[in-house]
């Protein structure tokens, strides 16, 4: 694993966690269902980033993280983000 991969994994996790926290606080303030869906989408991105980051510190975890699992999480994240835009 090179430095660029480590940087990208940690950046993905960090940015996703920051955006999740901001969107959750926005939801708590406004109580809008669209923001709740966006928060769920960003939360799933944070889960994906955290799983990738665990692979840096715990190499044994890499064996349990499959491409299909990460792709499924990303797909669900995009669905929630799409629904937050489409919902009236």
C-alpha positions in Angstrom: 0.0 0.0 0.0 1.6 3.3 -1.1 1.2 6.8 0.5 -1.3 7.9 -2.1 -3.7 5.1 -1.3 -3.3 5.7 2.4 -4.0 9.4 1.9 -7.1 8.8 -0.2 -8.6 6.2 2.2 -8.1 8.5 5.2 -9.4 11.5 3.2 -12.5 9.7 2.1 -13.3 8.6 5.7 -12.5 12.1 7.2 -14.5 14.1 4.6 -17.5 11.7 4.8 -17.6 11.8 8.6 -17.4 15.7 8.5 -20.2 15.9 6.0 -22.3 13.3 7.9 -22.0 15.3 11.1 -22.9 18.6 9.4 -26.0 17.0 7.7 -27.1 15.3 10.9 -26.9 18.7 12.8 -28.9 20.3 9.9 -31.5 17.6 10.1 -31.8 18.0 13.9 -32.3 21.8 13.4 -34.7 21.7 10.4 -36.4 18.2 10.7 -36.7 17.8 6.9 -37.0 14.3 5.4 -34.8 15.3 2.5 -32.0 16.1 4.8 -32.5 12.8 6.6 -32.1 10.9 3.4 -29.0 12.9 2.6 -27.6 12.2 6.1 -28.2 8.5 5.6 -26.3 8.6 2.2 -23.4 10.4 3.8 -23.4 8.1 6.7 -23.0 5.1 4.4 -20.1 6.9 2.7 -18.6 7.3 6.2 -19.0 3.6 6.9 -17.3 2.8 3.6 -14.4 5.1 4.3 -14.0 3.8 7.8 -13.9 0.2 6.5 -11.2 1.2 4.0 -9.3 3.0 6.7 -9.4 0.0 9.0 -7.5 -1.9 6.3 -4.6 0.5 6.8 -4.2 -0.2 10.5 -5.5 -3.8 10.6 -4.3 -5.6 7.5 -6.3 -8.8 8.5 -9.6 -6.8 8.0 -8.8 -6.4 4.2 -9.6 -10.1 3.8 -13.2 -9.5 4.9 -13.8 -6.3 2.9 -14.8 -7.3 -0.6 -15.2 -5.2 -3.7 -18.9 -6.3 -3.8 -19.5 -5.0 -0.3 -17.9 -1.6 -1.0 -19.7 -1.3 -4.2 -23.0 -2.2 -2.5 -22.5 0.5 0.2 -21.6 3.1 -2.5 -24.7 2.1 -4.5 -27.0 2.5 -1.4 -25.3 5.8 -0.6 -26.1 7.1 -4.1 -29.7 5.9 -3.9 -30.2 7.8 -0.6 -28.6 10.9 -2.1 -30.7 10.6 -5.2 -33.9 10.2 -3.1 -33.0 13.3 -1.1 -33.0 15.3 -4.3 -36.1 13.8 -5.9 -38.3 13.7 -2.7 -40.8 16.5 -2.5 
